[in-house]
Amino acid sequence: MGGAVVNCQIGVMAAWATAAGQAMIDRELYLPKEWTQDRDRCAGAHVPGERVFATKPRLAEQMINRVLPELPPGRVWPPMRSTAVTAPSAPTWKSVACPTR
């Protein structure tokens, strides 16, 4: 498969965990720039017309901004690199300007 292009889906997920358990609370499908720039392809895949390209860290920031008002106060968001397999230089919630709670 060296050099071949294969189809795959990449998702960005948000989870909430407490001593009582954990749950997935939000998700976004990452779409490469080639997809979001091809409106016919997006329409054929039922991607909403207003969808634009966003990096995975930006998708995470958008999810945090959506769910943060609904979460109990006094919690800490761990950096991305402590919760996922990412490069050592991966952005953390602080470096992508996510609000603290």
Backbone hydrogen bonds, N-H to C=O, Kabsch-Sander energy under -0.5 kcal/mol:
donor,donor_aa,acceptor,acceptor_aa,energy
4,A,1,M,-2.4
6,V,4,A,-0.6
10,I,30,Y,-0.6
12,V,28,E,-2.8
13,M,11,G,-0.5
14,A,26,D,-2.5
16,W,23,A,-2.8
18,T,21,G,-3.2
21,G,18,T,-1.1
23,A,16,W,-2.3
25,I,14,A,-2.9
26,D,14,A,-1.4
28,E,12,V,-2.1
30,Y,10,I,-3.0
30,Y,28,E,-0.6
35,W,32,P,-1.2
36,T,32,P,-1.9
37,Q,33,K,-1.9
38,D,35,W,-1.5
39,R,37,Q,-0.8
42,C,38,D,-2.2
43,A,39,R,-2.6
44,G,40,D,-2.4
45,A,41,R,-1.3
46,H,43,A,-1.4
47,V,42,C,-3.0
51,R,48,P,-1.8
59,L,55,T,-2.3
60,A,56,K,-2.2
61,E,57,P,-2.3
62,Q,58,R,-2.3
63,M,59,L,-2.2
64,I,60,A,-2.6
65,N,61,E,-2.4
66,R,62,Q,-1.6
67,V,63,M,-2.6
68,L,64,I,-2.6
70,E,67,V,-1.4
71,L,67,V,-0.7
71,L,68,L,-1.2
74,G,101,R,-1.6
82,S,79,P,-1.4
83,T,80,M,-1.9
84,A,80,M,-1.2
86,T,84,A,-1.0
90,A,87,A,-2.2
96,V,92,T,-1.1
97,A,94,K,-1.4
98,C,93,W,-2.4
